[in-house]
Amino acid sequence: MGISEKSLADWSKDARPSDTGEIDVERFDKLAQLLARNLRLTHERDFLKKVSAYFATPTRPNGGSK
């Protein structure tokens, strides 16, 4: 999956309750934000690829569309 052993160990450590019974949810919130941003950027990239392919196709000599 491309996740380093250190990251997995850190996430596992953060998911365990501390001595006071608290869990570090801030780290998981940040991960969720990064995943959401990654998804949005992937969608934007795919859209821009389609748009650039559309505008890169030549038009007919009389100015009409394909």
PyMOL Python script that loads the backbone (N, CA, C, O; Angstrom):
from pymol import cmd

cmd.read_pdbstr("""\
ATOM      1  N   MET A   1       0.817  -1.200   0.000  1.00  0.00           N
ATOM      2  CA  MET A   1       0.000   0.000   0.000  1.00  0.00           C
ATOM      3  C   MET A   1       0.856   1.257   0.000  1.00  0.00           C
ATOM      4  O   MET A   1       0.323   2.358  -0.133  1.00  0.00           O
ATOM      5  N   GLY A   2       2.145   1.124   0.143  1.00  0.00           N
ATOM      6  CA  GLY A   2       3.006   2.296   0.112  1.00  0.00           C
ATOM      7  C   GLY A   2       3.089   3.053   1.424  1.00  0.00           C
ATOM      8  O   GLY A   2       3.485   4.219   1.443  1.00  0.00           O
ATOM      9  N   ILE A   3       2.722   2.412   2.513  1.00  0.00           N
ATOM     10  CA  ILE A   3       2.791   3.049   3.830  1.00  0.00           C
ATOM     11  C   ILE A   3       3.999   2.493   4.564  1.00  0.00           C
ATOM     12  O   ILE A   3       4.172   1.278   4.666  1.00  0.00           O
ATOM     13  N   SER A   4       4.819   3.374   5.065  1.00  0.00           N
ATOM     14  CA  SER A   4       6.037   2.919   5.739  1.00  0.00           C
ATOM     15  C   SER A   4       5.706   2.244   7.071  1.00  0.00           C
ATOM     16  O   SER A   4       4.663   2.491   7.676  1.00  0.00           O
ATOM     17  N   GLU A   5       6.618   1.394   7.499  1.00  0.00           N
ATOM     18  CA  GLU A   5       6.436   0.711   8.784  1.00  0.00           C
ATOM     19  C   GLU A   5       6.372   1.706   9.933  1.00  0.00           C
ATOM     20  O   GLU A   5       5.633   1.507  10.897  1.00  0.00           O
ATOM     21  N   LYS A   6       7.155   2.783   9.824  1.00  0.00           N
ATOM     22  CA  LYS A   6       7.157   3.803  10.880  1.00  0.00           C
ATOM     23  C   LYS A   6       5.789   4.474  10.986  1.00  0.00           C
ATOM     24  O   LYS A   6       5.286   4.702  12.087  1.00  0.00           O
ATOM     25  N   SER A   7       5.191   4.789   9.834  1.00  0.00           N
ATOM     26  CA  SER A   7       3.863   5.412   9.860  1.00  0.00           C
ATOM     27  C   SER A   7       2.839   4.488  10.501  1.00  0.00           C
ATOM     28  O   SER A   7       2.030   4.919  11.323  1.00  0.00           O
ATOM     29  N   LEU A   8       2.878   3.223  10.124  1.00  0.00           N
ATOM     30  CA  LEU A   8       1.945   2.265  10.719  1.00  0.00           C
ATOM     31  C   LEU A   8       2.153   2.153  12.223  1.00  0.00           C
ATOM     32  O   LEU A   8       1.192   2.097  12.990  1.00  0.00           O
ATOM     33  N   ALA A   9       3.419   2.119  12.637  1.00  0.00           N
ATOM     34  CA  ALA A   9       3.713   2.029  14.071  1.00  0.00           C
ATOM     35  C   ALA A   9       3.225   3.275  14.803  1.00  0.00           C
ATOM     36  O   ALA A   9       2.669   3.180  15.898  1.00  0.00           O
ATOM     37  N   ASP A  10       3.434   4.449  14.193  1.00  0.00           N
ATOM     38  CA  ASP A  10       2.972   5.704  14.809  1.00  0.00           C
ATOM     39  C   ASP A  10       1.451   5.730  14.924  1.00  0.00           C
ATOM     40  O   ASP A  10       0.910   6.121  15.958  1.00  0.00           O
ATOM     41  N   TRP A  11       0.763   5.313  13.859  1.00  0.00           N
ATOM     42  CA  TRP A  11      -0.704   5.305  13.887  1.00  0.00           C
ATOM     43  C   TRP A  11      -1.206   4.322  14.936  1.00  0.00           C
ATOM     44  O   TRP A  11      -2.162   4.604  15.658  1.00  0.00           O
ATOM     45  N   SER A  12      -0.558   3.176  15.012  1.00  0.00           N
ATOM     46  CA  SER A  12      -0.955   2.179  15.997  1.00  0.00           C
ATOM     47  C   SER A  12      -0.765   2.727  17.411  1.00  0.00           C
ATOM     48  O   SER A  12      -1.614   2.538  18.281  1.00  0.00           O
ATOM     49  N   LYS A  13       0.364   3.408  17.625  1.00  0.00           N
ATOM     50  CA  LYS A  13       0.649   4.005  18.933  1.00  0.00           C
ATOM     51  C   LYS A  13      -0.393   5.076  19.270  1.00  0.00           C
ATOM     52  O   LYS A  13      -0.878   5.144  20.399  1.00  0.00           O
ATOM     53  N   ASP A  14      -0.733   5.915  18.280  1.00  0.00           N
ATOM     54  CA  ASP A  14      -1.712   6.983  18.507  1.00  0.00           C
ATOM     55  C   ASP A  14      -3.105   6.426  18.781  1.00  0.00           C
ATOM     56  O   ASP A  14      -3.892   7.054  19.488  1.00  0.00           O
ATOM     57  N   ALA A  15      -3.417   5.256  18.230  1.00  0.00           N
ATOM     58  CA  ALA A  15      -4.750   4.678  18.399  1.00  0.00           C
ATOM     59  C   ALA A  15      -4.915   4.038  19.767  1.00  0.00           C
ATOM     60  O   ALA A  15      -6.038   3.808  20.214  1.00  0.00           O
ATOM     61  N   ARG A  16      -3.798   3.748  20.437  1.00  0.00           N
ATOM     62  CA  ARG A  16      -3.890   3.162  21.782  1.00  0.00           C
ATOM     63  C   ARG A  16      -4.158   4.252  22.804  1.00  0.00           C
ATOM     64  O   ARG A  16      -3.537   5.314  22.751  1.00  0.00           O
ATOM     65  N   PRO A  17      -5.066   4.009  23.725  1.00  0.00           N
ATOM     66  CA  PRO A  17      -5.325   5.014  24.771  1.00  0.00           C
ATOM     67  C   PRO A  17      -4.080   5.236  25.634  1.00  0.00           C
ATOM     68  O   PRO A  17      -3.314   4.309  25.897  1.00  0.00           O
ATOM     69  N   SER A  18      -3.900   6.471  26.063  1.00  0.00           N
ATOM     70  CA  SER A  18      -2.793   6.796  26.956  1.00  0.00           C
ATOM     71  C   SER A  18      -3.108   6.293  28.359  1.00  0.00           C
ATOM     72  O   SER A  18      -4.142   5.663  28.580  1.00  0.00           O
ATOM     73  N   ASP A  19      -2.230   6.568  29.290  1.00  0.00           N
ATOM     74  CA  ASP A  19      -2.455   6.165  30.685  1.00  0.00           C
ATOM     75  C   ASP A  19      -3.727   6.794  31.258  1.00  0.00           C
ATOM     76  O   ASP A  19      -4.354   6.243  32.162  1.00  0.00           O
ATOM     77  N   THR A  20      -4.092   7.954  30.716  1.00  0.00           N
ATOM     78  CA  THR A  20      -5.300   8.634  31.195  1.00  0.00           C
ATOM     79  C   THR A  20      -6.545   8.194  30.432  1.00  0.00           C
ATOM     80  O   THR A  20      -7.649   8.647  30.731  1.00  0.00           O
ATOM     81  N   GLY A  21      -6.370   7.301  29.434  1.00  0.00           N
ATOM     82  CA  GLY A  21      -7.497   6.799  28.657  1.00  0.00           C
ATOM     83  C   GLY A  21      -7.833   7.633  27.440  1.00  0.00           C
ATOM     84  O   GLY A  21      -8.850   7.396  26.789  1.00  0.00           O
ATOM     85  N   GLU A  22      -6.976   8.629  27.113  1.00  0.00           N
ATOM     86  CA  GLU A  22      -7.235   9.501  25.971  1.00  0.00           C
ATOM     87  C   GLU A  22      -6.579   8.953  24.715  1.00  0.00           C
ATOM     88  O   GLU A  22      -5.549   8.282  24.778  1.00  0.00           O
ATOM     89  N   ILE A  23      -7.194   9.249  23.568  1.00  0.00           N
ATOM     90  CA  ILE A  23      -6.657   8.855  22.264  1.00  0.00           C
ATOM     91  C   ILE A  23      -6.353  10.135  21.489  1.00  0.00           C
ATOM     92  O   ILE A  23      -7.147  11.076  21.503  1.00  0.00           O
ATOM     93  N   ASP A  24      -5.211  10.169  20.816  1.00  0.00           N
ATOM     94  CA  ASP A  24      -4.805  11.336  20.041  1.00  0.00           C
ATOM     95  C   ASP A  24      -5.574  11.362  18.713  1.00  0.00           C
ATOM     96  O   ASP A  24      -5.112  10.831  17.703  1.00  0.00           O
ATOM     97  N   VAL A  25      -6.759  11.992  18.739  1.00  0.00           N
ATOM     98  CA  VAL A  25      -7.589  12.031  17.536  1.00  0.00           C
ATOM     99  C   VAL A  25      -7.135  13.110  16.557  1.00  0.00           C
ATOM    100  O   VAL A  25      -7.513  13.083  15.385  1.00  0.00           O
ATOM    101  N   GLU A  26      -6.336  14.048  17.025  1.00  0.00           N
ATOM    102  CA  GLU A  26      -5.870  15.125  16.142  1.00  0.00           C
ATOM    103  C   GLU A  26      -5.105  14.554  14.949  1.00  0.00           C
ATOM    104  O   GLU A  26      -5.243  15.041  13.827  1.00  0.00           O
ATOM    105  N   ARG A  27      -4.310  13.536  15.192  1.00  0.00           N
ATOM    106  CA  ARG A  27      -3.539  12.923  14.111  1.00  0.00           C
ATOM    107  C   ARG A  27      -4.467  12.302  13.072  1.00  0.00           C
ATOM    108  O   ARG A  27      -4.210  12.389  11.871  1.00  0.00           O
ATOM    109  N   PHE A  28      -5.549  11.673  13.538  1.00  0.00           N
ATOM    110  CA  PHE A  28      -6.481  11.044  12.615  1.00  0.00           C
ATOM    111  C   PHE A  28      -7.292  12.089  11.852  1.00  0.00           C
ATOM    112  O   PHE A  28      -7.631  11.874  10.688  1.00  0.00           O
ATOM    113  N   ASP A  29      -7.605  13.207  12.484  1.00  0.00           N
ATOM    114  CA  ASP A  29      -8.291  14.296  11.796  1.00  0.00           C
ATOM    115  C   ASP A  29      -7.425  14.831  10.667  1.00  0.00           C
ATOM    116  O   ASP A  29      -7.916  15.087   9.567  1.00  0.00           O
ATOM    117  N   LYS A  30      -6.137  14.999  10.939  1.00  0.00           N
ATOM    118  CA  LYS A  30      -5.220  15.501   9.922  1.00  0.00           C
ATOM    119  C   LYS A  30      -5.124  14.510   8.768  1.00  0.00           C
ATOM    120  O   LYS A  30      -5.090  14.918   7.607  1.00  0.00           O
ATOM    121  N   LEU A  31      -5.081  13.230   9.069  1.00  0.00           N
ATOM    122  CA  LEU A  31      -5.019  12.211   8.017  1.00  0.00           C
ATOM    123  C   LEU A  31      -6.277  12.263   7.162  1.00  0.00           C
ATOM    124  O   LEU A  31      -6.194  12.171   5.937  1.00  0.00           O
ATOM    125  N   ALA A  32      -7.430  12.407   7.782  1.00  0.00           N
ATOM    126  CA  ALA A  32      -8.683  12.482   7.032  1.00  0.00           C
ATOM    127  C   ALA A  32      -8.687  13.706   6.115  1.00  0.00           C
ATOM    128  O   ALA A  32      -9.161  13.632   4.982  1.00  0.00           O
ATOM    129  N   GLN A  33      -8.165  14.824   6.601  1.00  0.00           N
ATOM    130  CA  GLN A  33      -8.086  16.037   5.783  1.00  0.00           C
ATOM    131  C   GLN A  33      -7.158  15.815   4.590  1.00  0.00           C
ATOM    132  O   GLN A  33      -7.469  16.226   3.472  1.00  0.00           O
ATOM    133  N   LEU A  34      -6.027  15.169   4.827  1.00  0.00           N
ATOM    134  CA  LEU A  34      -5.086  14.909   3.735  1.00  0.00           C
ATOM    135  C   LEU A  34      -5.688  13.968   2.696  1.00  0.00           C
ATOM    136  O   LEU A  34      -5.492  14.166   1.497  1.00  0.00           O
ATOM    137  N   LEU A  35      -6.407  12.960   3.135  1.00  0.00           N
ATOM    138  CA  LEU A  35      -7.045  12.032   2.205  1.00  0.00           C
ATOM    139  C   LEU A  35      -8.114  12.739   1.377  1.00  0.00           C
ATOM    140  O   LEU A  35      -8.232  12.493   0.177  1.00  0.00           O
ATOM    141  N   ALA A  36      -8.893  13.617   2.010  1.00  0.00           N
ATOM    142  CA  ALA A  36      -9.921  14.368   1.298  1.00  0.00           C
ATOM    143  C   ALA A  36      -9.282  15.310   0.275  1.00  0.00           C
ATOM    144  O   ALA A  36      -9.776  15.445  -0.844  1.00  0.00           O
ATOM    145  N   ARG A  37      -8.197  15.951   0.658  1.00  0.00           N
ATOM    146  CA  ARG A  37      -7.492  16.853  -0.272  1.00  0.00           C
ATOM    147  C   ARG A  37      -6.914  16.071  -1.441  1.00  0.00           C
ATOM    148  O   ARG A  37      -6.976  16.517  -2.587  1.00  0.00           O
ATOM    149  N   ASN A  38      -6.355  14.911  -1.149  1.00  0.00           N
ATOM    150  CA  ASN A  38      -5.788  14.078  -2.201  1.00  0.00           C
ATOM    151  C   ASN A  38      -6.877  13.665  -3.193  1.00  0.00           C
ATOM    152  O   ASN A  38      -6.656  13.686  -4.404  1.00  0.00           O
ATOM    153  N   LEU A  39      -8.041  13.293  -2.685  1.00  0.00           N
ATOM    154  CA  LEU A  39      -9.146  12.903  -3.553  1.00  0.00           C
ATOM    155  C   LEU A  39      -9.584  14.068  -4.434  1.00  0.00           C
ATOM    156  O   LEU A  39      -9.824  13.896  -5.629  1.00  0.00           O
ATOM    157  N   ARG A  40      -9.686  15.257  -3.835  1.00  0.00           N
ATOM    158  CA  ARG A  40     -10.093  16.440  -4.607  1.00  0.00           C
ATOM    159  C   ARG A  40      -9.070  16.756  -5.695  1.00  0.00           C
ATOM    160  O   ARG A  40      -9.441  17.041  -6.834  1.00  0.00           O
ATOM    161  N   LEU A  41      -7.794  16.707  -5.350  1.00  0.00           N
ATOM    162  CA  LEU A  41      -6.761  16.997  -6.335  1.00  0.00           C
ATOM    163  C   LEU A  41      -6.740  15.960  -7.457  1.00  0.00           C
ATOM    164  O   LEU A  41      -6.468  16.297  -8.609  1.00  0.00           O
ATOM    165  N   THR A  42      -7.021  14.720  -7.128  1.00  0.00           N
ATOM    166  CA  THR A  42      -7.084  13.666  -8.138  1.00  0.00           C
ATOM    167  C   THR A  42      -8.240  13.939  -9.104  1.00  0.00           C
ATOM    168  O   THR A  42      -8.088  13.780 -10.316  1.00  0.00           O
ATOM    169  N   HIS A  43      -9.390  14.347  -8.571  1.00  0.00           N
ATOM    170  CA  HIS A  43     -10.536  14.672  -9.421  1.00  0.00           C
ATOM    171  C   HIS A  43     -10.227  15.875 -10.312  1.00  0.00           C
ATOM    172  O   HIS A  43     -10.562  15.881 -11.496  1.00  0.00           O
ATOM    173  N   GLU A  44      -9.587  16.890  -9.735  1.00  0.00           N
ATOM    174  CA  GLU A  44      -9.232  18.077 -10.521  1.00  0.00           C
ATOM    175  C   GLU A  44      -8.248  17.716 -11.627  1.00  0.00           C
ATOM    176  O   GLU A  44      -8.386  18.185 -12.756  1.00  0.00           O
ATOM    177  N   ARG A  45      -7.265  16.893 -11.314  1.00  0.00           N
ATOM    178  CA  ARG A  45      -6.294  16.474 -12.321  1.00  0.00           C
ATOM    179  C   ARG A  45      -6.974  15.728 -13.462  1.00  0.00           C
ATOM    180  O   ARG A  45      -6.704  15.995 -14.633  1.00  0.00           O
ATOM    181  N   ASP A  46      -7.856  14.793 -13.119  1.00  0.00           N
ATOM    182  CA  ASP A  46      -8.554  14.021 -14.147  1.00  0.00           C
ATOM    183  C   ASP A  46      -9.417  14.921 -15.026  1.00  0.00           C
ATOM    184  O   ASP A  46      -9.473  14.740 -16.242  1.00  0.00           O
ATOM    185  N   PHE A  47     -10.085  15.887 -14.410  1.00  0.00           N
ATOM    186  CA  PHE A  47     -10.903  16.830 -15.169  1.00  0.00           C
ATOM    187  C   PHE A  47     -10.032  17.656 -16.117  1.00  0.00           C
ATOM    188  O   PHE A  47     -10.382  17.840 -17.283  1.00  0.00           O
ATOM    189  N   LEU A  48      -8.910  18.148 -15.622  1.00  0.00           N
ATOM    190  CA  LEU A  48      -8.029  18.962 -16.456  1.00  0.00           C
ATOM    191  C   LEU A  48      -7.440  18.155 -17.613  1.00  0.00           C
ATOM    192  O   LEU A  48      -7.215  18.698 -18.694  1.00  0.00           O
ATOM    193  N   LYS A  49      -7.194  16.880 -17.397  1.00  0.00           N
ATOM    194  CA  LYS A  49      -6.720  16.021 -18.491  1.00  0.00           C
ATOM    195  C   LYS A  49      -7.775  15.942 -19.593  1.00  0.00           C
ATOM    196  O   LYS A  49      -7.454  16.032 -20.778  1.00  0.00           O
ATOM    197  N   LYS A  50      -9.036  15.773 -19.193  1.00  0.00           N
ATOM    198  CA  LYS A  50     -10.113  15.681 -20.179  1.00  0.00           C
ATOM    199  C   LYS A  50     -10.291  16.989 -20.929  1.00  0.00           C
ATOM    200  O   LYS A  50     -10.485  16.998 -22.144  1.00  0.00           O
ATOM    201  N   VAL A  51     -10.222  18.099 -20.191  1.00  0.00           N
ATOM    202  CA  VAL A  51     -10.376  19.412 -20.821  1.00  0.00           C
ATOM    203  C   VAL A  51      -9.244  19.676 -21.795  1.00  0.00           C
ATOM    204  O   VAL A  51      -9.475  20.160 -22.903  1.00  0.00           O
ATOM    205  N   SER A  52      -8.021  19.362 -21.391  1.00  0.00           N
ATOM    206  CA  SER A  52      -6.887  19.617 -22.285  1.00  0.00           C
ATOM    207  C   SER A  52      -6.955  18.724 -23.518  1.00  0.00           C
ATOM    208  O   SER A  52      -6.573  19.155 -24.606  1.00  0.00           O
ATOM    209  N   ALA A  53      -7.434  17.486 -23.370  1.00  0.00           N
ATOM    210  CA  ALA A  53      -7.596  16.603 -24.526  1.00  0.00           C
ATOM    211  C   ALA A  53      -8.666  17.149 -25.467  1.00  0.00           C
ATOM    212  O   ALA A  53      -8.519  17.068 -26.686  1.00  0.00           O
ATOM    213  N   TYR A  54      -9.736  17.701 -24.910  1.00  0.00           N
ATOM    214  CA  TYR A  54     -10.800  18.267 -25.730  1.00  0.00           C
ATOM    215  C   TYR A  54     -10.281  19.439 -26.553  1.00  0.00           C
ATOM    216  O   TYR A  54     -10.545  19.526 -27.753  1.00  0.00           O
ATOM    217  N   PHE A  55      -9.548  20.334 -25.912  1.00  0.00           N
ATOM    218  CA  PHE A  55      -9.062  21.513 -26.623  1.00  0.00           C
ATOM    219  C   PHE A  55      -7.876  21.205 -27.523  1.00  0.00           C
ATOM    220  O   PHE A  55      -7.544  22.003 -28.399  1.00  0.00           O
ATOM    221  N   ALA A  56      -7.243  20.080 -27.324  1.00  0.00           N
ATOM    222  CA  ALA A  56      -6.105  19.713 -28.163  1.00  0.00           C
ATOM    223  C   ALA A  56      -6.541  19.061 -29.465  1.00  0.00           C
ATOM    224  O   ALA A  56      -5.738  18.958 -30.392  1.00  0.00           O
ATOM    225  N   THR A  57      -7.785  18.619 -29.561  1.00  0.00           N
ATOM    226  CA  THR A  57      -8.249  17.996 -30.805  1.00  0.00           C
ATOM    227  C   THR A  57      -8.517  19.065 -31.846  1.00  0.00           C
ATOM    228  O   THR A  57      -9.135  20.087 -31.547  1.00  0.00           O
ATOM    229  N   PRO A  58      -8.055  18.835 -33.069  1.00  0.00           N
ATOM    230  CA  PRO A  58      -8.238  19.862 -34.110  1.00  0.00           C
ATOM    231  C   PRO A  58      -9.715  19.974 -34.528  1.00  0.00           C
ATOM    232  O   PRO A  58     -10.479  19.011 -34.466  1.00  0.00           O
ATOM    233  N   THR A  59     -10.067  21.156 -34.941  1.00  0.00           N
ATOM    234  CA  THR A  59     -11.442  21.394 -35.442  1.00  0.00           C
ATOM    235  C   THR A  59     -11.423  21.284 -36.958  1.00  0.00           C
ATOM    236  O   THR A  59     -10.357  21.268 -37.572  1.00  0.00           O
ATOM    237  N   ARG A  60     -12.581  21.208 -37.548  1.00  0.00           N
ATOM    238  CA  ARG A  60     -12.685  21.122 -39.007  1.00  0.00           C
ATOM    239  C   ARG A  60     -12.263  22.454 -39.620  1.00  0.00           C
ATOM    240  O   ARG A  60     -12.375  23.502 -38.984  1.00  0.00           O
ATOM    241  N   PRO A  61     -11.775  22.405 -40.860  1.00  0.00           N
ATOM    242  CA  PRO A  61     -11.315  23.648 -41.516  1.00  0.00           C
ATOM    243  C   PRO A  61     -12.385  24.714 -41.623  1.00  0.00           C
ATOM    244  O   PRO A  61     -12.059  25.901 -41.604  1.00  0.00           O
ATOM    245  N   ASN A  62     -13.647  24.340 -41.735  1.00  0.00           N
ATOM    246  CA  ASN A  62     -14.707  25.359 -41.878  1.00  0.00           C
ATOM    247  C   ASN A  62     -15.109  25.958 -40.537  1.00  0.00           C
ATOM    248  O   ASN A  62     -16.054  26.744 -40.464  1.00  0.00           O
ATOM    249  N   GLY A  63     -14.394  25.589 -39.473  1.00  0.00           N
ATOM    250  CA  GLY A  63     -14.694  26.151 -38.174  1.00  0.00           C
ATOM    251  C   GLY A  63     -15.734  25.382 -37.401  1.00  0.00           C
ATOM    252  O   GLY A  63     -16.071  25.755 -36.277  1.00  0.00           O
ATOM    253  N   GLY A  64     -16.252  24.312 -37.981  1.00  0.00           N
ATOM    254  CA  GLY A  64     -17.254  23.516 -37.289  1.00  0.00           C
ATOM    255  C   GLY A  64     -16.610  22.634 -36.221  1.00  0.00           C
ATOM    256  O   GLY A  64     -15.388  22.527 -36.115  1.00  0.00           O
ATOM    257  N   SER A  65     -17.450  22.035 -35.468  1.00  0.00           N
ATOM    258  CA  SER A  65     -16.932  21.130 -34.428  1.00  0.00           C
ATOM    259  C   SER A  65     -16.675  19.758 -35.050  1.00  0.00           C
ATOM    260  O   SER A  65     -16.929  19.539 -36.234  1.00  0.00           O
ATOM    261  N   LYS A  66     -16.185  18.878 -34.259  1.00  0.00           N
ATOM    262  CA  LYS A  66     -15.849  17.528 -34.737  1.00  0.00           C
ATOM    263  C   LYS A  66     -17.009  16.932 -35.405  1.00  0.00           C
ATOM    264  O   LYS A  66     -16.934  15.798 -35.878  1.00  0.00           O
TER     265      LYS A  66
END
""", "prot")
cmd.dss("prot")
cmd.show_as("cartoon", "prot")
cmd.util.cbc("prot")
cmd.orient("prot")
